[in-house]
Amino acid sequence: MSTAALLLLALTACQATDKLAQTDSVDVPQATPVPAEIIAQASDADWRSVPLEHILKITLPTGPVYVELNPQLAPGHVENIKALAREDFYRDLTMYRFVEGFVAQGGDQSDEKRPLKGSKSIPAELFLATAEPQEITPLNLVDGYAPRTGFLNGFAVAQNDKGTRTWQTHCPGTFAMARQNSADSGGSEFYFTLTAQRYLDLNTTVFGRVLAGMEHVQRLHRQPEENQLFNPILGVEVLADIQRTDKRRFRVFNTHSQAFRALIAARKNRPEAWFLHQANHTDVCAVSVPIETFTDD
């Protein structure tokens, strides 16, 4: 190879290296505020109130769990569980399954109780199909479980490569419907994920997430105790129906806002002085959507 050819090859390699370095550093923010600052400085427009009709209150022995339901992605499951709640279907049923680090599941283990208005099995809603791409706030990062991930109305979601199929992901605190082998066999047996379980995505219908009270799920007994009902469900109610007696209200960060995009950037490269290494990466379950709770006095 001639000297001129060698020089050209070396110059091309240097240019490629420079471009690669620029590509690797393009997403690294220069002065990203810490997450707590972003949340504290957010305006009212950066938050949205959760409608009381979309909040389920599940009372366990140590306290209530509040769940925001997701009618956009799973409207049939949302309506069905509200119908079951309003006929008091879950009272005296139990959280009968607890698998450490996996899920806590509740409902009618005996399969003997018959609802009056709700259904024990309904068609699965594994994803929302749209003719046009569904707009989300994307992470624009590689994910091992889906071509695209991001956030839609406060929920962590994933999509196909065209954005025409959208589903909620199994992040910690996810609220989903258990089923048997048939895709359409679920309807009343719900579960909470205790940790991220992304391999369950697209296998069950996910239709909510915990707003508050996850500690009460974690405090459930692991094994039955003699002469005691195992993890009884004391009640499941729609917050809109009890708003005069339960004054708890919620608002969550608007995941379509610029403030939330800044929060994603801060999660990718934590700017606090404690961090010695910045990964320039995160995943959809590692970006927590901020939640505020207050009472309606």
N, C-alpha and C positions, 0 to 999 in steps of 0.2 A: 504494500500500500504506500502511495506517495506521501511525502511530508505534508503537502497541501490537503490531501484527503484526511490525514490524521488530525490536522489542525481543525478542519471542518467538523469532524466527528466529536472532538473535544468541546468545541464551541456549542454544538447542538446539545451535548450532554449537560453542559453548564446551564444553558437556557431552560432545559427541561427541569433541572433541579431547582432553578429559581422559581419557575411556575408552580412546581409542587409545593415549595415552601410557602408561596403566596396563597395557594389553595388551602393548605393546612392551617394558616393563620387568619384567614378571612373572617371566620366566625368568632374569633376571640375578641371580646369587647375590651376597650381600653380603660374605661372607668365605670364599670357596672356597679350600681348601688347594690347593697346587700339585700337579700329577700325581705327582711324585716322592714327596711326603709321603703322599699317599693310598696309594700302593703300599707304601711303607716301613712304614706303620702298620697295614696289613691283617693280619687274624688268619689262622690256618690255615684257618678256615672260609671265608675269602674266596678260597681257592685250591682247585683240584681236580687230582688226579694223572691223567696221561694213561695209559690202559691200554697195556701193551706190545704187546698184540695189535692195537692201532689205530695203531701207528707203523710207517711204512715207512722203511727206510734205503736211500737211493740213493747209491751210491759213484761219484763222478766223479773224473777225474784229479787234481784238487787237493784233494779231500776229500769227506766224506760230507754228504748233505743228509737231514735228518730231517723226515718229513711226517706230520702227524696226519691220519688218515683220518676220514671223516664217515659212519658207517654209518646214522645216523638219516635223513639226506636221500638217500643213494644206496647202499643196502645191496648191491645187485647188483654195482655197480662196485667196491665195497670187497672183496667176496668174490672177484671175478674177478681183481683185480690181486694179491691175496694168493696166489691159486692160481698165477698166472703167476710170481710171485716165488719160490714154493716149488718150482717145477719148473725154476728158473734160466733162464727164458725170455729175460731181458734181457741176460744175460752176452754180451759182445762185440757187442751192438748199440750204437747211437750216439745222441747228442743231435744229430741231423742238421740241425736248423733253428734258427737264432738270428736273430731280427729285433730290432734295437736298439730298446729302449724299448717292446717289444710282448710277445713270448713266446719261450721256448726250448722246443723240442719234441723228444721222443725216442721211440725204439721201432724198429720194423723198416721202414725206408724202402723196402726191396726188396719187401716183402709176400710173401716167399718162405718165411719160417720159420713152421712150424706148431706150435702148442702141444699138449701132451699132455693137460692137464687144464683149463687155462683156455681162454677163448674170445677170438678176435680181433674179434668183433662181438657186442654184447649189446643188449637193449632200452635205449633212452635213459631216464634218470631226471632229467629237466629240472627237476622240482619234486616236492615231497612234498604229496599231497592228503590232507586230513583232513576228517572230517565236521564236527567242531567247530573253532573257531579255534585255531590253534597259538599257545601263549603264548610270546612273546619279550620281551626287554628292549628296548623301542622307543626310537627317537630322538625321535619326535614332531616331526619337521622335514620340510620339503618336500624331496622327492627327484625328480629328473627322470626316473628310470628305473623307479620302482615307487611304488605308493600308500603303502607302509609299508616302513621299514627298521629294523634293530636287530640283536640278537645272540641266538644260540641255542647254548648249550653251548660258548661260546668262538668260534663262527664268525660272521662277518658275513653277515647274511641279508637278504632282501627278501620281501615278501608282497603278495598281492592285497589289495583293500580290505576283504575279509571276514576275512582271516587264515587262509583255508582252503587256500591254496597257498603254500608256503614254499620258497625256493631260496637257495642260497649265491651270494654276489655275487663278481664278478671284481675283488677288491682285490689289491694287490701281494702276491706270494707264493702266490697261489691255485694249487691243483693240480687239473687238469681233464683231461677226455678229448677228444682231437681226433677228428674224424669227417670223412667225405666228405659229399656232399649229402644222403644218406639220414639221417634222425634216428637210426636204429638201426645205423649203420655203424661206430660207435666201440667200442673194447673193449680195445685194447692200446697205442695211440699217445697218450701223455700229454704234457701241457705245463704249464709254469710261467708265470704272468704276471709280467712284469718291472715293470710299472706297472699302475695301475688301468685296466681295460678293460670298463667296465660295459655297453657296447653288446653285448658277447657274452653277457650274462645271458639265460638261458632259451633259448639257442641251442646250448649244449653242456652236458654233465653235469659239474658241479663237485662234487668229492668229497673235498677235503682242503685243507690249507694248510701252508706251511713253518713248522716249529718252530725250526729252526736250520740253518745251512749255505747260506743264500741267496747268500752271497758266492761259493760254488763254482759256482753257476749263472751268476753274473755274470762269472766268469773263463773261461767256455768260449770256445773260439776262434770267431771270426766267419767265417772262411774256411778251407777245407781247406789243409793244408800238404803239400808233395810227400813221398811215401813214408811218410806217417803216417796212421794211422786217425783219422778226424775225430771228435773228442769222444767217445771210447769210454765206454760204460757198464760199469763194472767189476763191478757187482753191484747187485741189488735184493733186499732181505731184509726179513722181518718181524722187528721187534726182539725180539718174544717168543721167536723161534727161536734167537736168538744172545745171549740175556741173560747167559749165563755169560762170554762173551768181550767183549761190549760192555756196559759198566756205565752208560752214559749214560741218565739218566732226566729226565722233564720234568713240570712242573706249570704250569698256566695259570690266569689269574684267572677266578674264578667270575663269569660275566657276568650271573647272576641275583641277585647280591649288592647290598646297598646301597652297598658300597664302589665297585663298578663304576659304579653310577648317579652317584656323586659324581665319578668319573673322567670320565664323559661331560659333566657340568656344567663341569668344569675345562677340558675340551677346547673347549667352546663359548665360554667366556670365560676365556682364559688369564690367571691372576692374578699371574704373575711380574712383577716391577717393570720388566723390559725392555720389555714390551708397551705400546705407546702407544695401541693401538686394540683393542677387544674386539668381535668380530663377532656374538656371541650366536648362533652357527650353527656347525655342523660337518656332516660327512657320514659315512656308514658306513665308508668306507675311511680316514678320517682319525682314527678312534678305534682306536688300536692296543691289542690285548688283550695285557697283560703275560705274559711267559713266563719261567719260571725253569728252569735246567738244573743238574743236579748228578750226581754219580756214586754208584752204589750199592756202597759199600765193605763 
